[in-house]
Amino acid sequence: MPSNESQTAAREPAPTVGFVSLGCPKALVDSERIITQLRAEGYAVAPSYESADIVIVNTCGFIDSAVDESLDAIGEALRENGRVIVTGCLGARPEQILARHPTVLGVTGPHAYEDVLNAVHAHLPPQHDPFFDLLPPQGIRLTPRHYAYLKISEGCNNKCSFCIIPSMRGRLASRTIDEVLREAERLANAGVRELLVISQDTSAYGVDLKYRAADWRGKTYQTRFLDLARGLGELGIWVRLHYVYPYPHVDDVIELMADGRVLPYLDIPFQHGSPTVLKRMRRPGLTENTLARIHAWRAQCPELTIRSTFIVGFPGETESEFQELLDWLDEAQLDRVGCFQYSPVAGATANQLANHVAPAVQQERYERFMERAARISAARLQARIGGSERVLVDSIEGDVAIARSRSDAPEIDGVVRIANGAKLPVGAFAEVRITDADDYDLYATTVRAID
Ligand code: SF4
């Protein structure tokens, strides 16, 4: 067999694809899938516009500012490269893209891997070389090597009035449990220390497949939320659950958290605390006793971190409904909170609701809400000073290691700054002692590196 160098000299350079990925972690997972497939077919991924034969822009179209950002990114790719294929959420509205950028080579919609690949094949045929087809079995990831997003389903069966994702991405379509667990296992075997489970509605996982059963590692699992958590808990790595709705069956997973099988972390987008606003939002999974359930979860698993997002200034929100939200937050004592001021999304039914809230009032409520949330977060972090905790090291900045605790999802939550952590290996766990806290971050010193 000839050496690799002589093979390289003999063959044509690989066709190169540049990739611009916008939007949420779910879009990032789509990008990873597309890149994995392209690499499998012999394409190389170009690090810059100039070195790319063609550029794919994976767009977001969730809110109007994301639409603008996506249209700008397409414009930049056209200016810098000229050969552009558009995919992702905004691809569901090709007329909007073509009106502004009529020279794009193709537009494909969200979750349409085949269509994107066909568009690439049509404009940049693949090179057939078996040596380029070698691909790590875990695929190509855009996230750092030590954590990875695990997408378990596409689409959503809910009809929240402010959201157009179901009309863009379709109804819930779950991946079977064995497929998801095999992918998770491959990622763990490849060195991933933390899996972030994502979907539009993680707690509805498997409903569309009628909870179809399948075998993995000699045991039978159903395609459902609890079995997913049980299976992932077998891998011995961090498992973080995102986009969970407070359906009653979520209670069952708290036991796995208390036992240390999955991280004691729930990302539940509550969106509001007033029942009347929630009704106008048409939110799923709402029960009268959400607060009672939060208290019960914490009694069973005191380490539980609850993260959430909220919308203030939703159409018709009165001062007293907003006050209900603040009172709800005080009682729920959520650890991690993000907040958006309501902004209309083209095509959402909430646009037709009466009494839109003036921007100045939205801003004032946003500030009051964030001040309250920061106070709660600070108090909860203060309570952790003096304790020792396991963290996962993400990066080193000078003498400081930037790590995350059980309470911190990448990008969206706080971090743990380890003062003497420069020698800690990135991507490994460490035990640290918490020495200080501010509103969102913890400060620590190293106790020991772990593995
Ligand atoms: S649960 Fe609601 S907000 Fe989330 S994707 Fe479905 S419709 Fe949109």
Residues whose N, C-alpha, C, O or C-beta is under 5 A from the ligand:
A	BS01	SF4	C156 N158 K159 C160 C163 I165 Q200
